[in-house]
């Protein structure tokens, strides 16, 4: 058997990715009209005991099959967080559909529908996942795979032009999908990197431990080679990102550049981009990211010249103008407030407008970590 197939299968087992896929049973729960684009509310079944509320953004006028992107969430983010909905709508305005789902433990997948809970970081969650032969990272990756399954079902989505983008924890998830998901043709990893620094000297359990297991069976270049033949990759970071480059040594950046350059010296498909003096920001929503999406997937409603000509705005100013509150950790000019995004006259979306579940459904086992873990451990028994 080809070594890449062997390695990919070993990595899927490492994460606890289920081999079987349940019926998605997609259920549409309504939609919003957002000035030229539509935000559809959907409910999917990822696996027994686990269902996914999500928003699917798409152009109002569809002309043939279009590209589609799964947008993965970082720590504390979910489908109603302002910068996530902003990025999703940037994509949709360019003519690329974008699927944005609540991650397990956040928003409508939390017992209280809490925002920014980071419930998957609870110490007992990692232990119980291991007991069930699963992992938190593996669950995030598997749910994103199921979102790709859903996109493939839609007759207006081009299955040959699928991508994934994510920042921070979402960037880590996107990195795993780059290696393990052969259907992808484009990946943007923002606020994350590929380095042993992220195995042994940085990160929370959900990212650090899977990286340690990965390094026990392969080198980073082997891991990256899994996606390199069929998948364009752009890694985007800030030179002053003290969240990821925690010790300020730059090791994590040098390692990433070295690995990708060794695989693609000309940078034809594997690229690294750094924002001068930039911190931990959602770079996957910038004009530079949109240009890469145009190159790799196409942007049916924007030409390359139109993307270049887009006006830009400061995200912190936008938040102040619209009363959007940022977490204290990231709500600084170095980090999220300093982000420069395309100015498309985007307005915040009230959280109620993106709600998929009824009030009575909030906290049901199918939408919580507890319910998923009980089902997963029960299947072992």
C-alpha positions in Angstrom: 0.0 0.0 0.0 1.1 3.6 -0.7 2.9 5.1 2.3 0.7 8.1 2.2 -2.4 6.0 2.6 -0.9 4.1 5.5 0.2 7.3 7.2 -3.2 9.0 6.6 -5.0 6.0 8.1 -2.6 6.0 11.1 -3.4 9.7 11.7 -7.1 9.2 11.5 -6.8 6.4 14.1 -4.7 8.7 16.2 -7.5 11.3 16.3 -10.2 8.7 16.7 -12.0 9.6 13.4 -14.9 7.2 13.0 -14.8 5.0 9.9 -18.6 4.9 9.5 -20.7 7.9 8.5 -24.3 8.3 9.8 -27.1 9.8 7.7 -26.6 13.6 7.8 -30.4 14.0 7.9 -30.1 17.7 6.9 -32.9 19.9 8.2 -33.2 23.5 7.0 -34.4 25.9 9.7 -34.9 29.1 7.7 -32.8 31.9 6.2 -31.8 35.5 6.4 -31.5 38.0 3.4 -28.3 40.0 3.9 -28.0 42.4 1.1 -27.0 40.2 -1.9 -26.2 37.1 0.1 -28.3 34.6 2.0 -27.6 33.0 5.4 -29.3 29.7 5.7 -29.8 28.0 9.0 -29.3 24.2 9.0 -29.1 21.3 11.4 -27.0 18.2 10.6 -26.3 14.8 12.3 -22.6 14.3 12.6 -22.9 10.9 14.2 -25.2 9.2 16.7 -25.5 11.4 19.8 -24.1 14.5 18.1 -25.9 17.1 15.9 -24.5 20.3 14.4 -26.3 23.7 14.1 -24.7 25.8 11.4 -25.1 28.8 9.1 -24.5 28.5 5.3 -23.7 31.8 3.6 -24.2 32.0 -0.2 -24.8 34.5 -3.0 -28.4 35.4 -3.5 -28.0 34.8 -7.3 -26.4 31.5 -8.2 -25.0 31.0 -11.7 -23.9 27.4 -12.0 -21.9 25.5 -9.4 -19.8 27.6 -7.1 -16.8 26.9 -4.8 -17.5 26.4 -1.1 -15.5 26.7 2.1 -15.8 25.3 5.6 -14.8 28.0 8.1 -13.5 26.4 11.3 -13.7 28.2 14.7 -11.0 29.1 17.2 -11.1 28.9 21.0 -14.3 30.6 22.2 -15.6 31.2 18.7 -18.8 30.0 17.2 -21.3 30.8 14.4 -22.6 34.1 15.9 -19.2 35.6 16.8 -18.8 38.9 14.9 -15.5 38.3 13.2 -16.5 34.8 12.1 -19.7 36.1 10.5 -17.7 38.9 8.9 -15.2 36.5 7.3 -18.0 34.2 6.1 -19.8 37.1 4.4 -16.6 38.3 2.8 -16.4 34.9 1.1 -20.0 34.9 0.1 -19.8 38.4 -1.4 -17.0 37.1 -3.6 -19.2 34.3 -4.8 -17.9 31.5 -2.6 -20.3 29.7 -0.3 -19.2 29.5 3.4 -20.3 27.0 6.0 -19.9 28.2 9.6 -20.9 25.7 12.4 -20.9 25.8 16.2 -18.1 23.7 17.5 -18.8 21.1 20.2 -19.1 23.0 23.5 -19.9 26.4 22.1 -23.1 28.4 21.6 -26.0 26.1 20.7 -23.8 23.0 21.4 -23.5 24.1 25.0 -26.0 23.2 27.7 -26.8 26.9 28.4 -26.2 28.2 24.8 -23.2 30.0 26.3 -20.8 32.0 24.2 -17.0 31.8 24.6 -17.3 28.9 27.1 -14.4 26.9 25.8 -16.2 23.9 27.4 -14.0 21.4 25.5 -11.0 22.5 27.6 -12.5 21.1 30.8 -10.0 18.6 32.3 -12.4 15.6 32.4 -13.4 16.0 28.7 -9.9 15.0 27.4 -9.9 11.9 29.7 -13.3 10.8 28.7 -12.5 11.3 25.0 -9.5 9.0 25.4 -11.6 6.5 27.2 -14.0 6.4 24.2 -11.1 6.1 21.7 -11.7 9.7 20.5 -10.1 13.1 21.0 -11.4 16.7 21.1 -9.3 17.6 18.0 -10.5 14.5 16.2 -14.1 15.5 16.9 -13.5 19.0 15.5 -11.9 17.5 12.4 -14.6 14.9 12.0 -17.4 17.4 12.3 -15.7 19.5 9.6 -15.5 16.4 7.4 -19.2 16.0 7.9 -19.7 19.6 6.8 -17.8 18.7 3.6 -20.2 15.8 3.2 -23.1 18.2 3.4 -21.6 20.6 0.9 -21.2 17.7 -1.6 -24.9 17.0 -1.3 -25.9 20.5 -2.6 -26.4 20.5 -6.4 -25.2 24.1 -6.6 -21.8 23.4 -5.0 -18.8 22.4 -7.1 -17.4 19.4 -5.3 -14.1 19.9 -7.2 -13.6 23.3 -5.5 -13.8 22.8 -1.8 -11.7 24.6 0.8 -11.2 25.1 4.5 -10.0 28.1 6.4 -9.5 28.7 10.1 -7.6 30.8 12.6 -6.0 29.9 16.0 -7.6 26.6 17.1 -9.5 26.8 13.9 -6.2 27.0 12.1 -5.0 23.8 13.8 -8.2 22.1 12.7 -7.7 23.3 9.2 -4.1 22.0 9.3 -5.3 18.5 10.1 -7.9 18.7 7.3 -5.2 19.8 4.9 -3.4 16.5 5.6 -6.3 14.1 5.9 -9.1 15.4 3.6 -8.4 14.5 -0.1 -11.5 16.4 -1.2 -10.0 19.8 -0.4 -8.3 21.9 -3.0 -7.4 24.9 -0.8 -6.6 25.5 2.9 -5.8 28.7 4.8 -4.2 28.2 8.2 -4.2 31.5 10.2 -2.8 32.0 13.7 -1.2 28.6 13.7 1.8 26.8 12.4 3.7 23.5 12.0 6.5 23.0 14.5 7.7 20.9 17.4 7.2 24.0 19.5 3.5 23.3 19.2 4.0 19.8 20.5 6.1 20.3 23.6 6.3 23.9 24.5 3.0 25.5 23.7 -0.7 25.0 23.5 -3.7 23.4 25.3 -4.4 19.7 25.6 -6.7 19.7 22.5 -3.9 20.9 20.2 -0.7 19.8 22.0 -1.4 16.2 22.6 -2.5 15.2 19.1 0.7 17.0 17.8 2.8 14.9 20.2 1.2 11.7 19.0 1.6 12.8 15.4 5.4 13.3 15.9 5.7 9.9 17.4 4.8 8.4 14.0 6.0 10.9 11.4 8.0 14.1 10.7 6.2 17.3 9.8 7.3 17.2 6.2 5.7 13.8 5.8 2.5 15.1 7.4 2.4 18.1 5.1 3.2 16.0 2.1 -0.2 14.2 2.5 -2.0 17.3 1.3 0.6 19.0 -0.8 -0.1 17.2 -4.1 -3.8 18.2 -4.4 -4.3 21.1 -2.0 -3.0 24.7 -2.0 -2.0 25.9 1.4 -1.5 29.5 2.7 -0.2 29.8 6.3 -0.9 33.4 7.6 0.6 34.8 10.8 1.6 38.0 12.5 5.3 38.6 13.0 4.4 39.8 16.6 1.9 37.0 17.4 2.8 36.5 21.1 -0.1 34.0 21.5 1.6 31.4 19.2 5.2 32.5 19.2 4.9 32.4 23.0 8.6 32.7 23.8 9.3 35.3 21.1 12.1 33.2 19.6 10.4 32.9 16.2 11.2 29.1 16.2 7.6 28.2 15.3 7.7 30.5 12.2 11.1 29.4 11.0 10.1 25.7 11.3 7.0 26.3 9.3 8.8 28.2 6.5 11.5 25.6 6.3 9.1 22.6 6.0 6.9 24.3 3.3 9.8 25.6 1.4 11.4 22.2 1.3 8.2 20.7 -0.2 7.6 23.6 -2.6 10.7 25.8 -3.1 9.0 28.0 -5.7 5.9 28.6 -3.4 3.6 27.6 -6.3 1.0 25.9 -4.0 2.5 26.1 -0.4 3.0 29.6 0.9 3.7 31.5 4.1 2.7 35.1 4.6 3.5 37.3 7.7 1.9 40.6 8.7 4.6 43.0 9.8 4.1 43.9 13.5 0.8 42.0 13.5 -0.4 39.9 16.4 -3.0 37.1 16.7 -5.6 38.1 14.1 -8.2 36.5 11.8 -6.0 36.9 8.7 -8.1 34.4 6.8 -10.6 37.3 6.2 -8.2 39.7 4.6 -7.7 40.8 1.0 -4.6 38.6 0.9 -6.6 35.6 1.9 -9.3 36.4 -0.7 -6.7 36.7 -3.4 -5.4 33.2 -2.5 -9.0 31.8 -2.6 -9.4 33.4 -6.0 -6.2 31.7 -7.3 -7.1 28.2 -5.9 -10.9 28.0 -6.1 -12.0 30.9 -8.0 -14.3 33.8 -6.8 -17.3 33.9 -9.2 -18.4 37.4 -8.2 -15.0 39.1 -7.9 -12.2 39.3 -10.4 -8.6 39.5 -9.2 -8.5 43.2 -10.0 -11.7 43.8 -8.1 -10.3 42.1 -5.0 -7.1 44.2 -5.2 -9.3 47.4 -5.5 -11.4 46.6 -2.4 -11.4 49.4 0.2 -10.4 48.2 3.7 -11.4 49.0 7.3 -10.0 48.6 10.7 -11.9 45.8 12.6 -11.5 47.6 15.9 -13.1 50.8 14.5 -15.9 48.6 13.0 -16.5 47.0 16.4 -16.7 50.4 18.1 -19.1 51.7 15.5 -21.5 48.8 15.9 -21.1 48.2 19.7 -19.4 44.8 19.2 -17.5 43.8 22.3 -14.2 41.8 22.0 -12.7 39.4 24.5 -10.1 41.2 26.7 -7.3 38.8 25.6 -7.7 39.6 21.9 -9.4 43.0 22.0 -6.2 45.0 21.6 -4.6 46.8 18.7 -1.9 44.2 18.5 -4.4 41.4 18.1 -8.0 41.5 16.8 -8.6 45.2 16.9 -5.7 45.8 14.6 -7.1 43.5 11.8 -7.6 45.1 8.4 -10.6 43.6 6.5 -12.3 44.3 3.2 -14.9 47.1 3.5 -18.1 45.6 2.1 -20.6 47.7 4.1 -21.2 44.6 6.4 -23.4 45.0 9.4 -23.4 42.9 12.5 -26.1 40.1 12.7 -28.1 39.9 15.9 -27.5 36.5 17.5 -31.2 35.7 17.5 -31.2 35.8 13.7 -28.6 33.0 13.5 -30.3 30.7 16.1 -31.0 27.2 14.7 -32.4 25.5 17.7 -35.6 26.3 19.5 -35.5 27.3 23.2 -36.7 23.9 24.1 -33.9 22.1 22.2 -31.1 24.0 24.0 -29.3 21.6 26.3 -30.6 18.4 24.7 -28.0 15.6 24.8 -27.5 15.6 21.0 -26.1 19.2 21.2 -23.7 18.8 24.2 -20.3 17.4 24.9 -21.9 15.3 27.7 -24.4 13.8 25.4 -21.8 13.0 22.7 -19.5 11.4 25.2 -22.2 9.3 26.8 -23.1 7.9 23.4 -19.5 7.4 22.4 -18.6 5.5 25.6 -21.8 3.6 25.5 -21.0 2.3 22.0 -17.7 0.9 23.5 -19.7 -1.1 26.1 
